[in-house]
Amino acid sequence: MATSRGGRRGIALAILALATCHSTLLGQGANPVESARPNVLMIAIDDLRPMLGCYGETTVKTPHIDALAGRGMLFERAYCQYSKCGPSRLSLLTGLRPDSVGVFTHKDADMRAFREAHEDLHSIPRWFKAHGYHTRGFGKVYHDGWDDPRDWSEPAEPGREKEMLEIVDEKAIADVPFEQRAGVPTLVAERLECPAIQAPDVPDEALFAGRMTNRVIELLGERARQDAPFFFAVGYRRPHLPFVAPKRWFDSYEPDPSWLMPPDERRPPKGAPLMAWFNSDGYLGTARNQGLTMPVRPKSVEEGMAWAGYELRSYVGLPNHGPISDADQLRVQHAYRACVSYVDAQVGRLLATLRASGLEENTVVLLWSDHGWHLGEQGAWSKMTNYEIATRVPLIIAAPGEAYEAGKTESLAELVDLYPTLCELTGLPLPDHLEGDSLVPVLRDSSATVKELARSQYPRFRGRYDGRAFRDERHRLVEWIDTQSGEIVERELYDHEVDPVETVNLADRPESAEILRRFQSRK
């Protein structure tokens, strides 16, 4: 049940106060309209499924994100538009659905073509910059190398492209006192030589995420002394592979076999087509580089499961092919949790800085992930499916002012909705191109509804099949379209009331006909 937040200064009060001292502000050269607008701190976390304490996950320690959820609105049913980081982030930042963006890969040529075709399209930070905001980007906001310098008031902070394969040379730190290990440079590993999991005994700031947080904290302190509102986008890469976090976060967990899911949840859904869960796209070359022959389309479920999750398998320390043992699965579960807690600690430092600097009362804080992540569910690892696990994301919005509730909502939301939401929360006009819906009605009333369906998509077999997912309040429908004929060749239907892990495809059952007709009428 949502409750109204009390005892906090509303935006209306800030505007009133500024209006009262209008002449004084003008004499100091400040713009009262700009100064009244709330700041925005947007926190993006890569590959983060809603595996957080505030989402009811008791085996993960995330006190700081939980605290943010306690003073904001947590969306139980928020979904990405594309379960791959580059296209997902581009959709979110432009306010366009993937089909309108037209970028479905991580090829730089596709991105250049998009920029050329949409020269005047304003992303979220570029729109805010055009309306008087000081905009800065830190870490992974866009996909690597896709930043547009026009978005930022100052150049994006350097170094984040190296973070993905960042590891610690443990021999180099062996004789260095712990408190000095943050000064030992980290390494950038070769992809095929990079460990899947590393727990170096170093301080948090020895890794990029900790150093980046230090820099953001420094600049937040500077912004507290400025009049112009700011838009800061801070992107944390972990828990993206490889799972590298300081040892103390690994030590904060005792691995528990109960983390492993039941055997029937580790297999593809009964009656699901192959393209729904098996992903070779993008990893065939990696397998070849390791001297392996990976099938484009396996001949059986068992053969497919022996190769499924190749993004995970392509790192050192896990089997490239064949079963992933319970022991290895537990190691992955442990490492994922450690990385989540490491990032949670960095988020906590940012939020503490907002409070200490007096910025919290006039800053919209928005936390999201670009997509979910399979931890063996349905025989899959990583993302890049149209299932609930890969498309459902954590989404928390804490907006200042008495008009907005704190609590949880079951209202459907999409990442493409964040652009119009931020504009409405900050009083900016809406650009004409937006394809999402503002979530502000839900922030004011957790029982409000702004959409009937959440839409996601992901193709398969090098674009031969186009998967389209539709999520309503109870069911998930996935349609697989043959891109050559335009015909729907497969359907999947899952009932979350009785099957929340999506283990049985109900699409071909006679009793599902009415549900399918209802989806057709709302698509």
C-alpha positions as CSV (number, residue, x, y, z in Angstrom):
1,M,0.0,0.0,0.0
2,A,1.5,3.4,-1.0
3,T,1.7,6.2,1.5
4,S,2.1,9.9,1.1
5,R,5.5,11.3,2.0
6,G,5.4,14.0,4.5
7,G,7.8,16.5,6.0
8,R,9.6,17.2,2.7
9,R,9.8,20.4,0.7
10,G,7.6,20.3,-2.4
11,I,8.5,21.8,-5.7
12,A,5.6,24.2,-5.4
13,L,7.1,25.5,-2.2
14,A,10.5,26.0,-3.9
15,I,8.9,27.9,-6.7
16,L,7.0,30.1,-4.2
17,A,10.2,30.9,-2.3
18,L,12.0,31.8,-5.5
19,A,9.1,34.0,-6.6
20,T,9.2,35.8,-3.3
21,C,12.9,36.8,-3.7
22,H,12.6,37.3,-7.5
23,S,14.4,40.6,-7.6
24,T,17.2,39.4,-5.5
25,L,17.8,36.3,-7.7
26,L,17.8,38.4,-10.8
27,G,20.3,40.7,-9.2
28,Q,22.6,37.7,-8.7
29,G,22.2,36.6,-12.3
30,A,20.1,33.5,-11.5
31,N,17.1,32.4,-13.5
32,P,14.3,31.7,-11.1
33,V,12.5,29.3,-13.5
34,E,15.7,27.2,-14.0
35,S,16.6,27.2,-10.3
36,A,13.1,26.0,-9.4
37,R,13.4,22.9,-11.6
38,P,14.4,19.7,-9.8
39,N,17.7,18.1,-10.5
40,V,17.9,14.6,-12.0
41,L,20.2,11.8,-10.8
42,M,19.7,8.8,-13.2
43,I,21.3,5.6,-12.1
44,A,21.7,2.8,-14.6
45,I,22.8,-0.7,-13.6
46,D,23.8,-3.2,-16.3
47,D,22.4,-6.7,-16.4
48,L,20.5,-6.3,-13.1
49,R,17.4,-8.4,-12.7
50,P,14.9,-7.4,-9.9
51,M,17.0,-9.5,-7.5
52,L,16.9,-7.0,-4.7
53,G,15.7,-6.9,-1.2
54,C,13.0,-4.3,-2.1
55,Y,11.6,-6.8,-4.6
56,G,11.3,-9.5,-2.0
57,E,14.6,-11.3,-2.7
58,T,15.8,-12.3,0.8
59,T,19.1,-13.8,-0.4
60,V,20.6,-10.5,-1.7
61,K,21.9,-7.7,0.4
62,T,20.9,-4.3,-1.1
63,P,20.2,-2.0,1.8
64,H,20.8,1.3,-0.1
65,I,18.7,0.5,-3.1
66,D,16.0,-0.8,-0.7
67,A,16.2,2.6,1.1
68,L,15.7,4.4,-2.2
69,A,12.6,2.3,-2.9
70,G,11.3,3.1,0.6
71,R,11.1,6.8,-0.3
72,G,10.1,6.4,-4.0
73,M,7.8,4.3,-6.2
74,L,8.9,0.8,-7.0
75,F,7.5,-0.6,-10.2
76,E,6.9,-4.4,-9.8
77,R,6.1,-4.8,-13.6
78,A,8.6,-2.7,-15.5
79,Y,10.0,-4.1,-18.8
80,C,12.7,-3.3,-21.3
81,Q,12.0,-3.0,-25.0
82,Y,15.0,-5.1,-26.1
83,S,17.0,-7.5,-23.9
84,K,20.4,-6.4,-25.1
85,C,22.2,-3.4,-23.7
86,G,22.9,-1.3,-26.8
87,P,19.4,-1.3,-28.4
88,S,17.7,-1.1,-25.0
89,R,19.6,1.9,-23.8
90,L,19.2,3.7,-27.2
91,S,15.5,3.1,-27.0
92,L,15.3,4.5,-23.5
93,L,17.5,7.5,-24.1
94,T,15.7,8.5,-27.3
95,G,12.2,7.7,-26.2
96,L,11.7,5.6,-29.3
97,R,10.8,1.9,-29.6
98,P,13.5,-0.3,-31.2
99,D,11.7,-0.5,-34.6
100,S,11.8,3.3,-34.8
101,V,15.4,3.4,-33.7
102,G,16.4,0.7,-36.2
103,V,19.5,-0.4,-34.2
104,F,19.4,-4.1,-33.3
105,T,23.1,-5.0,-33.0
106,H,26.3,-3.6,-31.4
107,K,27.8,-2.8,-34.8
108,D,29.2,0.8,-34.8
109,A,28.2,1.1,-38.4
110,D,24.5,0.7,-37.4
111,M,25.0,3.4,-34.8
112,R,26.6,5.8,-37.2
113,A,23.7,5.2,-39.7
114,F,21.2,6.0,-36.9
115,R,23.0,9.2,-36.0
116,E,23.1,10.3,-39.6
117,A,19.4,9.5,-40.2
118,H,18.3,11.3,-36.9
119,E,20.7,14.2,-36.8
120,D,18.2,16.5,-35.0
121,L,16.8,13.9,-32.6
122,H,17.2,14.9,-29.0
123,S,18.1,12.3,-26.5
124,I,17.1,12.7,-22.9
125,P,20.3,14.4,-21.8
126,R,20.5,16.6,-25.0
127,W,16.9,17.7,-24.4
128,F,17.7,18.6,-20.8
129,K,20.8,20.4,-21.8
130,A,18.8,22.5,-24.4
131,H,16.5,23.5,-21.6
132,G,19.1,24.9,-19.2
133,Y,20.4,21.8,-17.4
134,H,24.0,21.0,-16.7
135,T,24.3,17.5,-18.1
136,R,27.1,15.0,-17.3
137,G,27.5,11.3,-18.1
138,F,29.5,8.8,-16.0
139,G,30.2,5.1,-16.7
140,K,28.0,3.1,-19.0
141,V,25.0,5.2,-20.1
142,Y,25.0,4.4,-23.8
143,H,26.6,1.2,-25.1
144,D,30.4,1.5,-25.3
145,G,31.5,4.1,-27.8
146,W,28.0,5.3,-28.6
147,D,28.1,8.5,-26.7
148,D,27.0,11.7,-28.5
149,P,29.1,14.6,-27.3
150,R,26.2,16.9,-27.9
151,D,24.4,15.3,-25.0
152,W,26.8,16.6,-22.3
153,S,27.7,20.0,-21.0
154,E,31.2,18.6,-20.5
155,P,32.9,15.6,-22.1
156,A,31.9,12.3,-20.7
157,E,34.3,11.0,-18.1
158,P,37.0,8.8,-19.7
159,G,37.9,5.2,-19.1
160,R,34.6,3.4,-18.9
161,E,35.1,1.4,-22.1
162,K,38.0,-0.5,-20.3
163,E,35.8,-1.5,-17.4
164,M,34.1,-4.5,-18.9
165,L,37.2,-6.7,-18.8
166,E,38.8,-5.0,-15.9
167,I,40.6,-7.3,-13.5
168,V,43.2,-7.0,-10.8
169,D,46.7,-8.4,-11.1
170,E,46.7,-10.2,-7.8
171,K,50.5,-10.8,-7.9
172,A,51.0,-7.1,-8.2
173,I,49.1,-6.3,-5.0
174,A,50.4,-9.2,-2.9
175,D,53.0,-7.2,-1.1
176,V,51.1,-3.9,-1.1
177,P,49.3,-2.9,2.2
178,F,45.5,-3.2,1.8
179,E,44.9,0.6,2.1
180,Q,47.3,1.3,-0.7
181,R,46.0,-1.3,-3.2
182,A,43.6,1.2,-4.8
183,G,46.7,2.9,-6.2
184,V,47.8,-0.2,-8.1
185,P,46.5,0.0,-11.7
186,T,44.0,-2.6,-12.8
187,L,44.4,-4.6,-16.0
188,V,42.2,-5.0,-19.1
189,A,42.1,-8.7,-19.9
190,E,41.8,-10.3,-23.4
191,R,38.3,-11.6,-23.7
192,L,39.2,-15.2,-24.1
193,E,41.7,-15.0,-21.2
194,C,39.4,-13.1,-18.8
195,P,38.2,-15.0,-15.7
196,A,34.5,-15.3,-15.4
197,I,34.8,-14.6,-11.6
198,Q,37.4,-12.7,-9.6
199,A,37.3,-11.6,-6.0
200,P,40.4,-9.4,-5.5
201,D,41.2,-8.3,-2.0
202,V,41.2,-4.6,-2.7
203,P,39.2,-1.5,-1.5
204,D,36.1,-0.6,-3.5
205,E,37.8,2.3,-5.2
206,A,40.5,0.0,-6.7
207,L,37.9,-0.8,-9.4
208,F,36.4,1.6,-11.9
209,A,33.0,1.7,-10.2
210,G,34.4,2.9,-6.9
211,R,36.6,5.5,-8.6
212,M,33.7,6.7,-10.7
213,T,31.6,7.1,-7.6
214,N,34.3,9.2,-6.0
215,R,34.3,11.5,-9.0
216,V,30.5,11.8,-9.1
217,I,30.5,12.6,-5.3
218,E,33.0,15.4,-5.9
219,L,30.9,16.9,-8.7
220,L,27.7,16.7,-6.7
221,G,29.4,18.7,-4.1
222,E,30.2,21.4,-6.7
223,R,26.6,21.4,-8.0
224,A,25.2,22.0,-4.5
225,R,26.8,25.4,-4.8
226,Q,25.4,26.2,-8.3
227,D,22.1,27.7,-9.3
228,A,21.5,25.8,-12.6
229,P,19.8,22.4,-12.2
230,F,21.8,19.3,-13.2
231,F,21.1,16.1,-15.0
232,F,23.6,13.4,-14.0
233,A,23.5,10.0,-15.6
234,V,25.6,7.4,-13.7
235,G,26.0,4.0,-15.2
236,Y,27.4,1.0,-13.3
237,R,28.5,-2.0,-15.4
238,R,28.4,-4.7,-12.8
239,P,26.8,-7.2,-12.4
240,H,27.6,-7.6,-16.1
241,L,30.2,-10.3,-16.8
242,P,32.9,-10.8,-15.8
243,F,31.8,-11.0,-12.2
244,V,34.6,-8.9,-10.6
245,A,34.0,-7.3,-7.2
246,P,36.2,-6.7,-4.1
247,K,36.6,-9.7,-1.9
248,R,34.7,-8.3,1.0
249,W,31.5,-8.4,-1.0
250,F,32.0,-12.1,-1.8
251,D,32.8,-12.6,1.9
252,S,29.5,-11.0,2.9
253,Y,27.7,-14.1,1.6
254,E,27.8,-17.8,2.6
255,P,27.0,-19.8,-0.6
256,D,23.8,-21.7,-0.1
257,P,22.6,-24.6,-2.3
258,S,19.1,-23.3,-1.8
259,W,20.0,-20.6,-4.3
260,L,19.8,-23.2,-7.1
261,M,16.5,-23.6,-8.7
262,P,14.5,-26.9,-9.0
263,P,15.5,-29.1,-11.9
264,D,12.2,-28.5,-13.8
265,E,13.0,-24.7,-13.9
266,R,16.4,-25.3,-15.4
267,R,15.0,-26.6,-18.7
268,P,13.3,-24.8,-21.6
269,P,9.6,-24.5,-21.2
270,K,7.5,-27.4,-22.2
271,G,6.2,-26.8,-25.7
272,A,8.5,-23.8,-26.4
273,P,10.1,-23.5,-29.8
274,L,13.8,-23.7,-30.2
275,M,14.3,-20.1,-31.1
276,A,12.7,-19.0,-27.9
277,W,15.5,-20.1,-25.6
278,F,18.6,-21.0,-27.7
279,N,20.8,-18.1,-28.7
280,S,23.8,-18.6,-31.0
281,D,23.7,-15.1,-32.5
282,G,26.8,-13.2,-31.7
283,Y,28.7,-16.1,-30.2
284,L,29.5,-18.4,-33.1
285,G,32.8,-16.5,-33.7
286,T,33.8,-16.7,-30.1
287,A,33.3,-20.5,-30.1
288,R,35.3,-20.8,-33.3
289,N,38.2,-18.8,-31.6
290,Q,38.1,-21.4,-28.9
291,G,38.3,-24.3,-31.4
292,L,34.7,-25.3,-30.9
293,T,31.9,-25.9,-33.4
294,M,28.8,-24.3,-32.0
295,P,25.5,-25.2,-33.8
296,V,23.4,-22.5,-35.2
297,R,20.3,-24.7,-34.6
298,P,20.8,-27.7,-32.3
299,K,19.0,-30.9,-33.3
300,S,17.6,-31.5,-29.8
301,V,16.9,-29.8,-26.5
302,E,19.8,-31.7,-24.9
303,E,22.3,-30.5,-27.6
304,G,21.0,-27.0,-27.2
305,M,21.3,-27.0,-23.5
306,A,24.9,-28.1,-23.8
307,W,25.7,-24.9,-25.6
308,A,23.1,-22.5,-24.1
309,G,24.5,-19.4,-22.3
310,Y,27.5,-18.9,-24.4
311,E,28.1,-15.4,-23.2
312,L,28.8,-16.9,-19.8
313,R,30.7,-19.9,-21.1
314,S,33.1,-17.7,-23.2
315,Y,35.0,-16.6,-20.0
316,V,37.7,-18.6,-18.3
317,G,36.7,-20.8,-15.4
318,L,33.4,-22.2,-16.7
319,P,32.8,-25.0,-19.2
320,N,32.6,-23.9,-22.8
321,H,30.4,-26.8,-23.7
322,G,28.4,-29.4,-21.8
323,P,26.6,-29.3,-18.5
324,I,27.3,-26.6,-16.0
325,S,27.7,-28.4,-12.7
326,D,25.7,-27.4,-9.5
327,A,29.0,-26.3,-8.0
328,D,29.7,-23.9,-10.9
329,Q,26.1,-22.7,-10.9
330,L,26.5,-21.9,-7.2
331,R,29.7,-20.0,-7.9
332,V,27.9,-17.9,-10.5
333,Q,25.0,-17.3,-8.1
334,H,27.5,-16.2,-5.4
335,A,29.4,-13.9,-7.7
336,Y,26.3,-12.3,-9.1
337,R,25.2,-11.4,-5.6
338,A,28.6,-10.1,-4.7
339,C,28.6,-7.8,-7.7
340,V,25.1,-6.5,-6.9
341,S,26.0,-5.7,-3.3
342,Y,29.2,-3.9,-4.5
343,V,27.1,-1.7,-6.8
344,D,24.5,-1.2,-4.1
345,A,27.2,0.2,-1.8
346,Q,28.2,2.7,-4.5
347,V,24.6,3.8,-5.0
348,G,24.4,4.3,-1.2
349,R,27.4,6.6,-1.4
350,L,25.7,8.7,-4.0
351,L,22.4,8.9,-2.1
352,A,24.3,9.8,1.1
353,T,25.9,12.7,-0.8
354,L,22.6,14.0,-2.0
355,R,21.3,14.0,1.6
356,A,24.5,15.6,3.1
357,S,24.6,18.3,0.5
358,G,21.0,19.3,0.8
359,L,20.2,18.2,-2.8
360,E,17.9,15.3,-2.0
361,E,14.8,17.6,-1.4
362,N,15.0,18.8,-5.0
363,T,16.4,15.9,-7.0
364,V,14.5,13.3,-8.9
365,V,16.3,10.0,-8.4
366,L,15.7,7.3,-11.1
367,L,17.2,3.8,-10.9
368,W,16.8,1.2,-13.7
369,S,18.5,-1.6,-15.5
370,D,18.7,-2.1,-19.2
371,H,17.3,-5.7,-19.1
372,G,17.2,-8.7,-16.8
373,W,19.5,-11.7,-16.6
374,H,18.9,-15.5,-16.6
375,L,20.7,-17.5,-13.9
376,G,19.9,-20.8,-15.5
377,E,16.1,-20.4,-15.7
378,Q,14.7,-22.2,-18.7
379,G,18.1,-23.5,-19.5
380,A,19.3,-20.0,-20.4
381,W,22.1,-17.9,-19.0
382,S,22.6,-14.1,-19.6
383,K,19.9,-12.1,-21.4
384,M,18.7,-12.0,-25.1
385,T,15.4,-13.8,-24.7
386,N,11.8,-12.6,-24.7
387,Y,11.0,-14.3,-21.4
388,E,10.1,-12.5,-18.2
389,I,13.5,-13.1,-16.7
390,A,15.3,-11.2,-19.5
391,T,12.8,-8.4,-20.0
392,R,11.6,-7.5,-16.5
393,V,13.8,-4.9,-14.9
394,P,14.0,-3.0,-11.6
395,L,12.6,0.5,-11.8
396,I,12.5,2.9,-8.9
397,I,11.5,6.6,-9.2
398,A,11.8,8.9,-6.2
399,A,10.4,12.3,-7.0
400,P,10.5,15.3,-4.6
401,G,7.3,16.9,-3.5
402,E,4.1,16.0,-1.6
403,A,2.2,15.1,-4.8
404,Y,4.1,11.9,-5.2
405,E,3.6,8.7,-3.3
406,A,6.1,6.2,-1.9
407,G,5.3,2.5,-2.2
408,K,4.9,-0.2,-4.8
409,T,2.8,-0.4,-7.9
410,E,1.6,-3.3,-10.1
411,S,1.0,-0.9,-13.0
412,L,2.8,-1.9,-16.2
413,A,5.7,0.3,-17.2
414,E,8.3,0.3,-20.0
415,L,11.7,1.9,-20.2
416,V,10.6,3.9,-23.2
417,D,8.2,5.7,-20.7
418,L,11.1,7.3,-18.8
419,Y,11.7,10.2,-21.2
420,P,8.2,11.6,-21.0
421,T,8.1,10.9,-17.2
422,L,11.3,12.9,-16.6
423,C,10.0,15.8,-18.7
424,E,6.8,16.0,-16.8
425,L,8.5,15.7,-13.4
426,T,10.8,18.6,-14.3
427,G,8.3,20.8,-16.1
428,L,10.0,20.5,-19.5
429,P,8.0,20.4,-22.7
430,L,7.7,17.0,-24.5
431,P,9.5,16.6,-27.8
432,D,7.2,15.5,-30.7
433,H,8.9,12.1,-31.3
434,L,8.2,10.3,-28.1
435,E,6.6,6.9,-28.2
436,G,6.2,6.1,-24.4
437,D,3.7,7.2,-21.8
438,S,4.4,9.3,-18.8
439,L,4.4,7.4,-15.5
440,V,3.6,10.5,-13.4
441,P,-0.1,9.4,-12.9
442,V,1.3,6.3,-11.2
443,L,3.7,8.3,-9.1
444,R,0.7,10.2,-7.8
445,D,-1.5,7.2,-7.4
446,S,0.0,3.7,-7.3
447,S,-3.3,2.2,-8.4
448,A,-3.4,4.2,-11.7
449,T,-2.8,2.5,-15.0
450,V,-1.2,4.1,-18.1
451,K,-1.1,1.1,-20.4
452,E,-2.6,-2.3,-21.0
453,L,0.4,-4.0,-22.4
454,A,4.2,-3.9,-22.1
455,R,6.1,-4.7,-25.3
456,S,9.5,-6.3,-25.8
457,Q,11.2,-7.8,-28.8
458,Y,14.2,-9.9,-29.6
459,P,15.1,-11.7,-32.9
460,R,16.7,-15.1,-33.4
461,F,18.8,-17.0,-35.9
462,R,20.4,-13.9,-37.5
463,G,17.1,-12.1,-37.9
464,R,15.2,-14.9,-39.6
465,Y,12.6,-14.9,-36.8
466,D,11.4,-11.8,-35.1
467,G,10.2,-12.4,-31.5
468,R,7.5,-10.1,-30.1
469,A,6.5,-10.3,-26.5
470,F,3.4,-8.8,-24.9
471,R,2.9,-8.7,-21.1
472,D,-0.4,-7.9,-19.5
473,E,-1.4,-8.0,-15.8
474,R,-1.4,-11.8,-15.8
475,H,0.0,-13.4,-19.1
476,R,2.9,-13.2,-21.4
477,L,2.4,-13.8,-25.1
478,V,5.4,-14.2,-27.5
479,E,4.9,-14.4,-31.2
480,W,7.6,-15.6,-33.6
481,I,7.4,-14.1,-37.0
482,D,9.1,-15.5,-40.1
483,T,10.7,-12.3,-41.5
484,Q,10.7,-13.7,-45.0
485,S,7.0,-14.7,-45.2
486,G,5.6,-12.3,-42.5
487,E,3.7,-15.2,-41.0
488,I,3.5,-16.0,-37.3
489,V,5.1,-19.5,-37.1
490,E,5.1,-20.0,-33.3
491,R,3.3,-18.7,-30.3
492,E,4.1,-18.9,-26.6
493,L,1.7,-18.1,-23.8
494,Y,2.5,-18.2,-20.1
495,D,0.1,-17.8,-17.1
496,H,2.0,-15.9,-14.4
497,E,-0.7,-16.6,-11.8
498,V,0.1,-20.3,-11.8
499,D,3.5,-20.4,-13.6
500,P,5.6,-17.4,-12.7
501,V,8.8,-19.0,-14.0
502,E,7.2,-19.7,-17.4
503,T,7.8,-23.5,-17.6
504,V,4.8,-24.5,-19.7
505,N,3.7,-23.0,-23.0
506,L,-0.1,-22.8,-23.1
507,A,-0.5,-21.3,-26.5
508,D,-1.8,-24.4,-28.3
509,R,-4.3,-25.4,-25.7
510,P,-8.0,-24.9,-26.6
511,E,-8.7,-23.1,-23.3
512,S,-6.1,-20.4,-24.3
513,A,-8.0,-19.3,-27.4
514,E,-10.0,-16.5,-25.6
515,I,-6.8,-15.2,-24.0
516,L,-5.1,-15.0,-27.4
517,R,-8.1,-13.2,-28.9
518,R,-7.9,-10.7,-26.0
519,F,-4.3,-10.0,-26.7
520,Q,-5.0,-9.5,-30.4
521,S,-7.6,-6.9,-29.6
522,R,-5.1,-4.9,-27.6
523,K,-2.0,-5.1,-29.6
